């Protein structure tokens, strides 16, 4: 497996939040130091067969500027970086990488907890938080992510996506991809621009997918997705003991083959879905994710 050897984004979060914090570092043969911040010496994908096809993009919204994660200039490994005063008009092409299990559950540069199953990203200079559309130039797939971390700080990489976002863009197995990153700026009145142009807009560089009005959808808390039905049925039985809503196993066909999704719902209110997700996580369902799916 081609893994992202990211050692910068959440490391900077350590520098901002916990002075003197060190990265796990080391190659595949290194043993993790139990006393260090990270129990895994080298970043990796989770062992499960994660299905990202139904994962909802980050939803851009206005967020007031804040100081957390926006120190400028800042220095990492002897090199100085500046944070943009505004993301408006930003668009860049380059190499994207991803980060996953090693950093899962640890703090990002602005103090939030990194969740590799959500649509987030790390960037060296975009304001935190901000939003961006990332397009894989090899397959024309696009996702919208929320930038809440700093990095990557090596090579020619311009952005680090969460494991989930990289999986949805189709490059997670390879580790990197050629991408276009276009900032989405949200004003107080809710209007948005993409790289300085009105958004959504038919003239945007890459077409933006819009929901089919004929398709009935709802919010679900997805607990897992399995290629084999037996695994999904087992998880569904466990979830039924704790879930406040119905638990279903939904079979879907994706480009990677058939999956069986274990989902709780539907929910009308995103807040209710998020509360259910947090409750299920406390019961040990650590991969609970809120997404939109067919009813």
Secondary structure, 3 states (H helix, E strand, C coil): CCCCCCCCHHHHHHHHHCCCCCCCCCCCCCCCCCCCCCCCCCCCCCCCCCCCCCCCCCCCCCCCCCCCCCCCCEEECCEEECCCCCCCCCEEEEEEEEECCCCCCCECCCCCECCCCCCEEECCCCCCCEEEEEEECCCCCEEEEEEEECCCCCCCEEEEEEHHHHHHHCCCCCCCEEEEEEEEEECCCCCEEECCEEECCCCCCCCCCCCCCCCCEEEEEEEEEECCHHHHHHHHHHHCCCCCCCEEEEEEEECCEEEEEEEEEEECCHHHHHHHHHHHHHCCCCCCEEEEEEC
